[in-house]
Amino acid sequence: MNDSSTDPRRDDTPGAALPDASALGAMAADGAHAAVAGLRLTLVEPKEYLEVPYAVPRALVSRTFRHRLDIPLEDFLPPAVTRVQAGAAQVGPDAVKLSTGASLTYDRLVIATGRAYAGTPGIRAEVPTVTARSAQLRGFAAALRGAATVLLIGGGAAGVEVAAAVKTRWPDKGVTLVHAGGRLIPALPPRDSAAVAARLAALGVEVVLETRLRPADAAEAAGDVAAGIPGGPEGAWRSVTSAGARFPADVTLVCGG
């Protein structure tokens, strides 16, 4: 794969492109390079590192995990794999237009962008450098460390893991997990969901099911601030399911998928 604006294809060596270095994309780049002799492989990714996403909840409360969470791609990928730090703005039948304006041609294309994340910005790695990501995670950790109460919205795997990590690290903190569904981690069998709920209860996490929340509007937020209700300048989150109910907390994290 080549930058068609400066280096047109000059040989018949097959080229492949992999936009985005999710764990799948990075492993595909490594595996394809090892499996196909002579393959010219290019990985397109706006970040300079690979992050292990399922370790993020633990990294929010553990300095040791934060230091091991992000792997520079240059340490992970074989030297023969070309890495382009940019986003894929548009995919055509034989070329990818990059966020930088350049275009890369390809013979085969693998799209390995991972899943979209609709939660609190920063829970998923999106900043481009390891240094910026480390600072971002330290900010989350400092906020959690200084909070007396923590509200987690979303009872899937991410919300459950963050709740358990926070309560295990700081048993005296008030941790509330609110989920719109009738059981936690609904992708699991009901028996396993019940076991998860029992474990959180044993840790002291308050679990509220079948409750949808919304952010406070401007007037509600101003009233919360004037009354000294935890929630910061944005105010406490409100229940859509039970009119008038609110969930004040020093730190709120939306852990939706």
Rosetta silent file (secondary structure, phi, psi, omega in degrees, C-alpha in Angstrom):
SEQUENCE: MNDSSTDPRRDDTPGAALPDASALGAMAADGAHAAVAGLRLTLVEPKEYLEVPYAVPRALVSRTFRHRLDIPLEDFLPPAVTRVQAGAAQVGPDAVKLSTGASLTYDRLVIATGRAYAGTPGIRAEVPTVTARSAQLRGFAAALRGAATVLLIGGGAAGVEVAAAVKTRWPDKGVTLVHAGGRLIPALPPRDSAAVAARLAALGVEVVLETRLRPADAAEAAGDVAAGIPGGPEGAWRSVTSAGARFPADVTLVCGG
SCORE:     score description
SCORE:     0.000 S_00000001
   1 L     0.000  136.299 -174.539    0.000    0.000    0.000 S_00000001
   2 L  -129.656  160.748  169.226    1.392    3.405   -0.970 S_00000001
   3 E   -80.109  105.848 -172.079    0.713    7.094   -0.576 S_00000001
   4 L   -70.140  -14.098  179.697   -0.654    7.708   -4.092 S_00000001
   5 L   -78.272  -17.641 -176.081    0.015   11.420   -3.887 S_00000001
   6 L  -132.918  -19.647 -171.530    3.799   10.873   -3.786 S_00000001
   7 L  -142.949   79.790 -179.461    4.673    7.249   -4.522 S_00000001
   8 L   -62.252  155.765 -177.733    2.623    5.453   -7.222 S_00000001
   9 L   -61.071  131.876 -176.908    2.701    1.661   -7.268 S_00000001
  10 L  -119.132   -7.126 -177.742    5.844    0.417   -9.006 S_00000001
  11 L  -141.078 -178.361 -177.297    5.735   -3.362   -8.515 S_00000001
  12 L  -103.133   14.387  177.608    3.338   -6.289   -8.228 S_00000001
  13 L   -66.213  125.971 -178.960    3.915   -6.982   -4.523 S_00000001
  14 L   -61.955  141.646  178.850    0.462   -7.339   -2.909 S_00000001
  15 E  -123.416  145.013  179.578   -0.441   -4.553   -0.511 S_00000001
  16 E  -132.521  148.571  178.410   -2.988   -4.517    2.298 S_00000001
  17 E  -122.379  141.479  175.865   -4.413   -1.740    4.440 S_00000001
  18 E  -128.233   96.964  176.087   -5.841   -1.968    7.956 S_00000001
  19 E   -71.850  125.115  172.138   -7.632    1.206    9.060 S_00000001
  20 L    84.826  132.854 -178.179   -7.590    1.621   12.853 S_00000001
  21 L  -103.319   61.568  162.828   -5.613   -0.221   15.508 S_00000001
  22 L   -64.170  173.275  177.857   -8.222   -1.800   17.666 S_00000001
  23 H   -56.032  -39.018  179.307   -6.844   -4.923   19.318 S_00000001
  24 H   -64.044  -44.595 -178.345   -8.157   -6.852   16.309 S_00000001
  25 H   -63.509  -44.520 -179.445   -6.515   -4.504   13.828 S_00000001
  26 H   -65.362  -41.594  179.447   -3.140   -4.580   15.510 S_00000001
  27 H   -69.281  -35.028  177.350   -3.182   -8.366   15.838 S_00000001
  28 H   -64.074  -39.919  178.439   -4.314   -8.717   12.216 S_00000001
  29 H   -62.504  -44.811 -179.952   -1.377   -6.579   11.109 S_00000001
  30 H   -64.691  -46.080 -177.166    1.038   -8.716   13.090 S_00000001
  31 H   -68.949  -41.038 -179.813   -0.502  -11.986   11.939 S_00000001
  32 H   -64.737  -39.377  178.979   -0.829  -11.040    8.274 S_00000001
  33 H   -62.190  -39.257 -178.767    2.790   -9.939    8.135 S_00000001
  34 H   -73.675  -29.277 -171.506    3.908  -13.268    9.558 S_00000001
  35 H   -89.065  -27.825 -173.517    1.632  -15.348    7.314 S_00000001
  36 L  -117.829  108.420 -179.412    2.154  -13.762    3.868 S_00000001
  37 L   -67.586  134.953  176.406    5.711  -13.466    2.624 S_00000001
  38 L    81.347   -0.120 -179.517    6.412  -10.239    0.768 S_00000001
  39 L   -69.863  128.793  174.347    3.152   -8.569    1.781 S_00000001
  40 E   -91.998  108.027 -171.068    3.475   -4.797    2.048 S_00000001
  41 E  -112.994  133.316  178.470    1.253   -4.010    4.997 S_00000001
  42 E  -125.146  131.336  176.764    0.186   -0.582    6.225 S_00000001
  43 E  -106.565  121.744  178.778   -1.682    0.129    9.452 S_00000001
  44 E  -102.196  119.798 -174.191   -3.705    3.368    9.522 S_00000001
  45 L  -157.426  128.452 -179.736   -4.413    4.538   13.054 S_00000001
  46 L   -71.974  -18.174  179.563   -4.771    8.017   14.644 S_00000001
  47 L   -98.515  155.942  179.069   -3.261    6.847   17.943 S_00000001
  48 L   -94.494    7.776 -172.869    0.375    5.901   18.507 S_00000001
  49 E  -143.666  162.039  172.006   -0.520    3.086   20.914 S_00000001
  50 E  -107.873  131.156  178.402   -2.653    0.001   21.448 S_00000001
  51 E  -113.799  138.070  177.053   -4.819   -0.053   24.560 S_00000001
  52 L   -84.522  101.942 -168.692   -6.212   -3.165   26.212 S_00000001
  53 H   -64.939  -34.061 -176.364   -9.835   -1.997   26.696 S_00000001
  54 H   -74.495   -5.643  175.857  -10.941   -4.567   29.250 S_00000001
  55 H   -95.200   -5.509 -176.542   -8.182   -3.390   31.620 S_00000001
  56 H   -59.863  -45.787  179.488   -9.419    0.231   31.707 S_00000001
  57 H   -53.529  -42.475  178.818  -11.721   -0.220   34.766 S_00000001
  58 H   -68.838  -36.162 -179.537   -8.800   -1.482   36.807 S_00000001
  59 H   -65.697  -24.486  178.782   -6.532    1.261   35.435 S_00000001
  60 L   -66.922  -20.689 -176.327   -8.938    3.895   36.788 S_00000001
  61 L  -121.663   -4.399 -174.645   -8.023    2.855   40.336 S_00000001
  62 L  -128.819  121.252  177.309   -4.530    1.346   40.009 S_00000001
  63 H   -63.853  -37.714 -179.997   -1.332    3.181   39.112 S_00000001
  64 H   -60.636  -45.124  179.010    0.334   -0.126   38.247 S_00000001
  65 H   -66.089  -38.453  179.635   -2.346   -0.961   35.680 S_00000001
  66 H   -60.369  -37.712 -178.191   -2.201    2.542   34.199 S_00000001
  67 H   -71.472  -19.747 -177.733    1.516    2.127   33.552 S_00000001
  68 H  -108.895    1.951 -170.244    0.928   -1.146   31.705 S_00000001
  69 H   -74.227  -42.135 -171.429   -2.284   -0.309   29.880 S_00000001
  70 E  -106.961  127.234 -177.678   -1.011    1.332   26.688 S_00000001
  71 E  -108.910  117.417  175.805    1.467   -0.364   24.376 S_00000001
  72 E   -56.572  132.880 -177.813    3.273    1.840   21.809 S_00000001
  73 H   -61.372  -30.980  179.850    2.559    0.411   18.378 S_00000001
  74 H   -66.352  -21.191  176.655    6.218    0.706   17.445 S_00000001
  75 H   -88.337  -13.604 -172.703    6.965   -1.814   20.224 S_00000001
  76 H  -104.510  -40.091 -173.619    4.209   -4.180   19.099 S_00000001
  77 L   -85.369  148.178  174.052    4.268   -4.263   15.317 S_00000001
  78 L   -60.617  147.847 -178.139    6.958   -5.943   13.198 S_00000001
  79 L   -57.214  -28.020 -176.272    9.420   -3.408   11.728 S_00000001
  80 L   -76.223  -12.609  178.459    8.265   -4.221    8.186 S_00000001
  81 L   -81.292  125.194  178.018    4.709   -2.994    8.881 S_00000001
  82 E   -82.813  129.673  179.593    4.274    0.630    7.837 S_00000001
  83 E  -110.955  126.623  176.960    2.343    2.685   10.373 S_00000001
  84 E  -113.702  116.527 -179.012    0.488    5.827    9.300 S_00000001
  85 L   -87.122   93.612 -178.822   -0.760    7.978   12.198 S_00000001
  86 L  -166.895  168.235  174.319   -3.974    9.383   10.735 S_00000001
  87 L   -96.149  158.472  175.126   -7.667    8.675   10.513 S_00000001
  88 E   -93.284  106.444 -175.719   -9.442    7.031    7.579 S_00000001
  89 E   -82.028  -33.609 -177.320  -11.758    9.737    6.268 S_00000001
  90 E  -155.595  137.127  179.443  -13.153    7.882    3.259 S_00000001
  91 E  -111.162  123.195  176.499  -12.827    4.359    1.866 S_00000001
  92 L  -108.203 -178.602 -176.222  -12.959    3.799   -1.876 S_00000001
  93 L   -67.493  -21.461  179.280  -12.775    0.622   -3.964 S_00000001
  94 L  -142.682   10.959 -179.775   -8.984    0.770   -4.238 S_00000001
  95 E  -155.509  154.023  176.340   -7.823    3.607   -1.989 S_00000001
  96 E  -115.689  125.478  174.520   -8.325    5.116    1.447 S_00000001
  97 E   -88.431  129.012 -175.082   -8.445    8.886    1.850 S_00000001
  98 E   -93.267  164.135  177.715   -6.804    9.924    5.101 S_00000001
  99 L   -65.421  -18.296  178.317   -7.657   12.697    7.530 S_00000001
 100 L   -81.446  -10.353 -176.896   -4.394   14.342    6.466 S_00000001
 101 L   100.570  -17.392  178.474   -5.649   14.673    2.879 S_00000001
 102 L   -75.937  164.190  176.603   -3.320   12.006    1.484 S_00000001
 103 E  -125.834  144.455  178.307   -4.578    8.824   -0.178 S_00000001
 104 E  -122.587  126.502  177.649   -3.300    5.263    0.171 S_00000001
 105 E   -86.600  159.459 -179.471   -3.950    2.609   -2.458 S_00000001
 106 L  -152.994  158.996  170.367   -4.460   -1.050   -1.589 S_00000001
 107 L   -96.300  -37.801  178.273   -5.082   -4.510   -3.026 S_00000001
 108 E  -133.672  142.786 -177.813   -6.867   -5.816    0.047 S_00000001
 109 E  -124.654  130.197  173.268   -8.549   -3.837    2.822 S_00000001
 110 L  -116.685  120.190  176.870   -9.270   -4.952    6.401 S_00000001
 111 L  -100.141  114.417 -175.562  -11.497   -2.650    8.466 S_00000001
 112 L  -132.512   62.751 -171.981  -10.895   -3.354   12.152 S_00000001
 113 L   -87.037   -4.462 -179.425  -12.211   -0.266   13.909 S_00000001
 114 L    76.323 -163.762 -176.875  -13.645   -1.966   16.984 S_00000001
 115 L   -99.091  152.746  172.636  -16.923   -0.934   18.615 S_00000001
 116 L   -74.009  151.351  179.680  -18.408    2.510   19.033 S_00000001
 117 L  -129.206  127.502 -174.421  -18.566    3.808   22.598 S_00000001
 118 L  -109.125   17.602 -176.043  -21.301    6.143   23.819 S_00000001
 119 L   -92.082 -162.436 -179.896  -20.110    6.656   27.380 S_00000001
 120 L   -57.384  127.984  177.858  -18.184    9.358   29.222 S_00000001
 121 L   -55.520  134.352  179.432  -15.490   10.807   26.938 S_00000001
 122 L   104.297  -22.305  174.983  -12.096    9.487   27.912 S_00000001
 123 L   -65.276  -43.912  172.686  -13.151    6.073   29.135 S_00000001
 124 L   -88.984  140.183 -178.882  -12.343    4.803   25.677 S_00000001
 125 L   -68.579  120.508  178.152   -8.895    5.716   24.369 S_00000001
 126 L  -135.009  -20.565  179.371   -9.211    8.436   21.724 S_00000001
 127 L   -70.891  151.906 -167.496   -6.350   10.881   22.390 S_00000001
 128 L   -78.717  -25.347 -172.416   -3.400   10.377   20.000 S_00000001
 129 L  -116.690  156.738  176.451   -0.386    9.962   22.306 S_00000001
 130 H   -62.037  -40.285 -179.612    0.580    7.763   25.232 S_00000001
 131 H   -60.898  -45.262  179.895    1.492   10.863   27.242 S_00000001
 132 H   -67.004  -37.772  179.467   -1.951   12.422   26.728 S_00000001
 133 H   -67.305  -40.491  178.315   -3.705    9.142   27.529 S_00000001
 134 H   -61.776  -42.428  178.737   -1.712    8.709   30.739 S_00000001
 135 H   -64.562  -38.327  179.746   -2.652   12.237   31.815 S_00000001
 136 H   -63.993  -45.403  179.894   -6.300   11.563   31.002 S_00000001
 137 H   -67.584  -35.981  176.317   -6.382    8.389   33.107 S_00000001
 138 H   -63.692  -35.842  177.628   -4.607   10.144   35.986 S_00000001
 139 H   -64.283  -43.732  176.397   -7.327   12.785   35.885 S_00000001
 140 H   -61.326  -45.028 -177.821  -10.059   10.154   36.172 S_00000001
 141 H   -62.616  -41.385  179.906   -8.182    8.452   39.005 S_00000001
 142 H   -64.717  -41.209  179.047   -7.738   11.721   40.909 S_00000001
 143 H   -63.670  -43.528  179.292  -11.430   12.555   40.563 S_00000001
 144 H   -66.492  -39.691 -179.328  -12.457    9.101   41.799 S_00000001
 145 H   -63.521  -36.507 -177.895   -9.974    9.218   44.651 S_00000001
 146 H   -86.760   -4.601 -176.516  -11.325   12.537   45.859 S_00000001
 147 L   -86.184  143.489  171.443  -15.002   11.610   45.534 S_00000001
 148 L   -89.166  -31.059 -178.691  -17.189   10.534   48.414 S_00000001
 149 E  -132.590  142.460 -178.187  -19.911    9.263   46.082 S_00000001
 150 E  -131.217  131.213  176.651  -19.715    7.779   42.581 S_00000001
 151 E  -112.859  127.513  177.374  -22.594    7.217   40.145 S_00000001
 152 E  -116.601  127.522 -177.162  -22.170    4.747   37.293 S_00000001
 153 E  -109.683  115.873 -178.958  -24.768    4.688   34.530 S_00000001
 154 L   118.627  117.312 -176.044  -25.028    1.454   32.578 S_00000001
 155 L  -104.344   31.443  170.510  -25.058   -2.098   33.911 S_00000001
 156 L   -82.195 -163.950 -176.584  -23.173   -3.827   31.134 S_00000001
 157 H   -60.685  -41.803 -176.983  -19.685   -5.245   31.540 S_00000001
 158 H   -63.500  -49.016 -179.103  -18.000   -1.815   31.689 S_00000001
 159 H   -62.186  -42.174  179.760  -20.286   -0.399   34.382 S_00000001
 160 H   -64.450  -43.405 -177.411  -20.098   -3.539   36.497 S_00000001
 161 H   -67.976  -39.922  178.035  -16.317   -3.733   36.271 S_00000001
 162 H   -65.399  -42.925  179.174  -15.832   -0.054   37.141 S_00000001
 163 H   -58.359  -46.803 -179.479  -18.230   -0.390   40.089 S_00000001
 164 H   -65.650  -40.481 -178.666  -16.360   -3.412   41.428 S_00000001
 165 H   -64.983  -45.144 -178.496  -12.957   -1.804   40.884 S_00000001
 166 H   -65.630  -45.450 -176.600  -13.886    1.438   42.649 S_00000001
 167 H   -69.853  -33.369  177.267  -15.576   -0.262   45.597 S_00000001
 168 H   -68.914  -41.374 -178.480  -12.737   -2.757   46.011 S_00000001
 169 H   -72.922  -39.426 -177.890  -10.107   -0.019   45.956 S_00000001
 170 L  -129.538   81.854 -174.468  -12.058    2.396   48.180 S_00000001
 171 L   -59.746  -24.737 -176.511  -14.580    0.435   50.292 S_00000001
 172 L   -82.135   -9.943 -179.900  -15.783    3.563   52.124 S_00000001
 173 L   -75.044  145.082  172.276  -16.992    5.328   48.972 S_00000001
 174 E   -83.032  117.416 -177.916  -20.679    5.309   48.126 S_00000001
 175 E  -119.618  123.230  178.631  -21.012    3.631   44.707 S_00000001
 176 E  -119.919  131.014  178.286  -24.345    3.469   42.890 S_00000001
 177 E  -115.581  118.461 -178.190  -24.862    1.597   39.625 S_00000001
 178 E  -110.710  130.378 -175.913  -28.028    2.461   37.688 S_00000001
 179 L  -133.148  137.168 -178.046  -29.141    0.241   34.809 S_00000001
 180 L   -74.260  -23.637 -177.505  -32.130    0.579   32.501 S_00000001
 181 L   -85.656  179.185 -177.537  -32.585   -3.176   32.145 S_00000001
 182 L   -87.521  -11.275  176.679  -33.957   -5.753   34.496 S_00000001
 183 L  -152.549  157.589 -177.347  -30.636   -7.504   35.169 S_00000001
 184 L   -75.743  149.705  179.983  -26.929   -6.743   34.952 S_00000001
 185 L    42.117   69.451 -173.875  -24.848   -7.682   31.901 S_00000001
 186 L   -62.341  -14.653  176.614  -27.869   -8.932   29.951 S_00000001
 187 L   -69.727  -18.767  178.286  -25.618  -10.728   27.458 S_00000001
 188 L   -82.996  159.565  171.587  -24.932  -13.287   30.203 S_00000001
 189 L   -61.434  151.891 -178.710  -27.329  -16.084   31.184 S_00000001
 190 H   -53.077  -38.667 -179.774  -29.712  -15.026   33.988 S_00000001
 191 H   -61.605  -39.903  179.840  -27.921  -17.195   36.541 S_00000001
 192 H   -70.837  -37.587  175.642  -24.637  -15.427   35.836 S_00000001
 193 H   -59.868  -40.333  178.817  -26.297  -11.999   35.998 S_00000001
 194 H   -64.968  -37.549  178.610  -27.620  -12.941   39.440 S_00000001
 195 H   -66.209  -38.368  177.200  -24.129  -13.978   40.543 S_00000001
 196 H   -63.351  -45.901 -179.977  -22.749  -10.610   39.387 S_00000001
 197 H   -60.868  -40.242  179.888  -25.476   -8.766   41.301 S_00000001
 198 H   -65.597  -38.763  179.402  -24.728  -10.786   44.426 S_00000001
 199 H   -66.653  -42.988  178.139  -21.025   -9.990   44.191 S_00000001
 200 H   -63.872  -39.952  177.804  -21.671   -6.260   43.835 S_00000001
 201 H   -61.270  -40.145  179.698  -24.068   -6.380   46.778 S_00000001
 202 H   -65.217  -31.287  177.514  -21.388   -8.091   48.868 S_00000001
 203 H   -76.590  -18.765 -178.299  -18.983   -5.281   47.985 S_00000001
 204 L    99.383   13.892  176.428  -21.541   -2.697   49.047 S_00000001
 205 L   -78.249  130.117  174.610  -22.475   -1.343   45.601 S_00000001
 206 E   -84.151  120.764 -179.387  -26.041   -0.047   45.416 S_00000001
 207 E  -108.844  126.407  179.071  -27.627   -1.399   42.228 S_00000001
 208 E  -118.215  115.737 -177.321  -30.748    0.269   40.815 S_00000001
 209 L  -101.412  165.471  175.983  -32.413   -1.621   37.953 S_00000001
 210 L    52.167   42.762 -179.389  -35.109   -0.690   35.424 S_00000001
 211 L  -137.557  122.141  176.164  -34.311    2.996   35.757 S_00000001
 212 L   -99.229  140.915 -179.367  -33.346    5.350   32.969 S_00000001
 213 E  -116.337  158.697  174.755  -31.496    8.569   33.747 S_00000001
 214 E  -137.990  154.521  175.409  -31.071   11.908   31.988 S_00000001
 215 L   -67.531  154.999  175.321  -28.771   14.857   32.628 S_00000001
 216 L   -67.234  145.516  172.874  -30.182   17.801   34.555 S_00000001
 217 L   -80.104  177.800 -173.186  -31.410   20.717   32.453 S_00000001
 218 H   -60.279  -43.120 -178.795  -29.969   24.198   32.996 S_00000001
 219 H   -67.285  -41.972  178.662  -32.550   25.262   35.582 S_00000001
 220 H   -64.125  -42.091  179.683  -32.245   21.992   37.515 S_00000001
 221 H   -62.702  -42.415  178.913  -28.460   22.208   37.486 S_00000001
 222 H   -62.764  -39.462  177.888  -28.529   25.772   38.786 S_00000001
 223 H   -65.516  -39.937  178.270  -30.881   24.709   41.566 S_00000001
 224 H   -63.477  -44.005 -179.512  -28.632   21.801   42.511 S_00000001
 225 H   -62.532  -44.576 -179.461  -25.569   24.032   42.647 S_00000001
 226 H   -62.876  -33.673 -178.354  -27.393   26.617   44.788 S_00000001
 227 H   -87.239   -3.585 -179.834  -28.543   23.879   47.166 S_00000001
 228 L    73.887   25.052 -179.877  -25.071   22.302   47.403 S_00000001
 229 L   -81.519  130.016 -179.570  -26.220   19.004   45.918 S_00000001
 230 L   -56.209  141.866 -179.827  -23.307   16.894   44.596 S_00000001
 231 L   151.330   -6.708  179.510  -23.100   16.766   40.838 S_00000001
 232 H    72.509 -170.124 -177.252  -20.877   19.672   39.865 S_00000001
 233 H   -64.395  -19.051  179.398  -21.973   22.504   37.587 S_00000001
 234 H   -83.528   -9.000  179.884  -23.957   20.049   35.427 S_00000001
 235 L    79.903  175.532 -179.643  -26.165   19.083   38.366 S_00000001
 236 L   -82.973  146.981  176.659  -27.357   15.665   39.471 S_00000001
 237 E   -70.100  145.701 -178.981  -28.749   13.169   36.975 S_00000001
 238 E  -109.248  150.968  175.343  -32.537   12.672   37.029 S_00000001
 239 E   -81.585  131.873  172.212  -34.612    9.548   36.677 S_00000001
 240 L   -83.433  -31.431 -176.848  -36.790    9.338   33.590 S_00000001
 241 L   -73.422  -43.531  179.957  -38.547    6.282   35.005 S_00000001
 242 L  -115.201  102.051 -174.926  -39.440    7.781   38.390 S_00000001
 243 L   -56.064  132.400  176.500  -40.336   11.433   37.983 S_00000001
 244 L    92.207  -19.717  179.979  -38.540   13.696   40.428 S_00000001
 245 L   -74.419  137.659  177.844  -35.951   11.168   41.580 S_00000001
 246 E  -132.049  159.701 -174.664  -32.371   12.335   41.260 S_00000001
 247 E  -126.747   82.097  179.335  -29.006   10.679   41.782 S_00000001
 248 L   -70.719  143.312  178.376  -26.466   13.118   43.185 S_00000001
 249 L  -159.921  151.062  176.721  -22.811   12.112   43.100 S_00000001
 250 L   -69.610  -35.225  178.387  -19.414   13.732   43.222 S_00000001
 251 E  -132.651  131.451  175.929  -18.345   11.809   40.099 S_00000001
 252 E  -121.849  128.676  176.233  -20.638   10.415   37.406 S_00000001
 253 E  -122.306  126.994  175.626  -19.417    8.064   34.683 S_00000001
 254 E   -90.815  117.033 -174.330  -21.614    6.925   31.804 S_00000001
 255 L  -110.997   41.902  179.645  -20.542    3.383   30.993 S_00000001
 256 L   -80.699  153.711  177.981  -22.785    2.716   28.007 S_00000001
 257 L   -97.010    0.000    0.000  -21.676    0.659   25.031 S_00000001
